[in-house]
Amino acid sequence: MKVLVKFAKCESGATAIEYGLIAALISVASIAAISNVSSELQGTFNEAASTMAAR
């Protein structure tokens, strides 16, 4: 019975799950931001290449 009570009070697993969720959220936000920036950067370089080719 003491083992079950000790297991029920243990919060280290919950903390690890919370840190995992935070890391996953940061990863998703980073991927979204990088994807957005890369699209804008690609457009900028394409515009510059077109301008240089026209000269």
CYANA upper distance limits for C-alpha pairs under 8 A (distance plus 0.5 A):
  1 MET  CA      5 VAL  CA      6.94
  2 LYS  CA      6 LYS  CA      6.57
  3 VAL  CA      7 PHE  CA      6.55
  4 LEU  CA      8 ALA  CA      6.58
  5 VAL  CA      9 LYS  CA      6.81
  6 LYS  CA     10 CYS  CA      6.75
 11 GLU  CA     15 THR  CA      6.78
 12 SER  CA     16 ALA  CA      6.75
 13 GLY  CA     17 ILE  CA      6.78
 14 ALA  CA     18 GLU  CA      6.71
 15 THR  CA     19 TYR  CA      6.75
 16 ALA  CA     20 GLY  CA      6.63
 17 ILE  CA     21 LEU  CA      6.67
 18 GLU  CA     22 ILE  CA      6.73
 19 TYR  CA     23 ALA  CA      6.63
 20 GLY  CA     24 ALA  CA      6.65
 21 LEU  CA     25 LEU  CA      6.65
 22 ILE  CA     26 ILE  CA      6.71
 23 ALA  CA     27 SER  CA      6.64
 24 ALA  CA     28 VAL  CA      6.73
 25 LEU  CA     29 ALA  CA      6.69
 26 ILE  CA     30 SER  CA      6.55
 27 SER  CA     31 ILE  CA      6.64
 28 VAL  CA     32 ALA  CA      6.68
 29 ALA  CA     33 ALA  CA      6.66
 30 SER  CA     34 ILE  CA      6.54
 31 ILE  CA     35 SER  CA      6.49
 32 ALA  CA     36 ASN  CA      6.74
 33 ALA  CA     37 VAL  CA      6.69
 34 ILE  CA     38 SER  CA      6.44
 35 SER  CA     39 SER  CA      6.80
 36 ASN  CA     40 GLU  CA      7.00
 37 VAL  CA     41 LEU  CA      6.51
 38 SER  CA     42 GLN  CA      6.45
 39 SER  CA     43 GLY  CA      6.86
 40 GLU  CA     44 THR  CA      6.83
 41 LEU  CA     45 PHE  CA      6.76
 42 GLN  CA     46 ASN  CA      6.60
 43 GLY  CA     47 GLU  CA      6.64
 44 THR  CA     48 ALA  CA      6.73
 45 PHE  CA     49 ALA  CA      6.53
 46 ASN  CA     50 SER  CA      6.63
 47 GLU  CA     51 THR  CA      6.68
 48 ALA  CA     52 MET  CA      6.66
 49 ALA  CA     53 ALA  CA      6.56
 50 SER  CA     54 ALA  CA      6.71
 51 THR  CA     55 ARG  CA      7.25
